[in-house]
Amino acid sequence: MQLRGVLFDLDGTLLDTLEDIGRSANQALQEGGFPSHPIASYRHFIGDGVAVLFRRALPPEAAGDLQAVEGCVQAFGRLYDAGWRTATRLYPGIAELLDALRSRSIPAGVLSNKPDVFTRKCVEYYLAAWPFSVVLGQREGVARKPDPAGAFEAAESMGLAPSEILYLGDTSVDMMTARRAGMLAVGAAWGFRPIEELRAHGASAIVAAPIEVLDILDVNA
Ligand SMILES: O=C(O)COP(=O)(O)O
């Protein structure tokens, strides 16, 4: 397989967004009169979009209540809009990897289950130094990951076949998305989930540091 491009997950892969998402979600829960969670719990709540996050974070008796979920989603939108750049940082080594991709003219893209508006804001603010051929968050009317629809759309925008793309992500959802799209599924060990989860969901490789992505590209060049 010849690899010519890299598609990135956002939360837990390029950006450590845990604290800003967790704090905003806890505030949304509290506004609704629900108990909050330790920030670390959000490692398991994040990954399938905001509605699923609240279905996981709400107490069992409220998790099936559409109005409760929707109320939290709305509140989160307002609170995260005010708090998305408080503690969020690039993971160590991401800047060096993106520099290397740019200097080799290897196209890069972002495919996230984060709401599209926040995906764009975060990429424009934190990752403005690098060119991305495509940036896609979760959009109304487009099936979210692990459905491969977004991955196919990203591949088309990058001008590559899915089989020419390495997809780097930090959750089972990312590994399943890559496999369903026919991309090379690579797990980021520094992200939100344990590497056992990534292996169990089809990671072809696990990288301990971002720069190791270059080694995988080199052996598949
Ligand atoms: O915010 C989420 O639920 C997931 O976002 P990600 O796809 O970038 O990990």
The ligand as a Gaussian input file, in Angstrom:
#p B3LYP/6-31G(d) Opt

LIG

0 1
 O      -15.920000      15.478000      20.382000
 C      -16.133000      14.259000      20.123000
 O      -17.090000      13.606000      20.540000
 C      -15.160000      13.520000      19.283000
 O      -14.220000      14.314000      18.645000
 P      -13.069000      13.555000      17.808000
 O      -13.774000      12.775000      16.741000
 O      -12.219000      14.675000      17.290000
 O      -12.334000      12.673000      18.793000

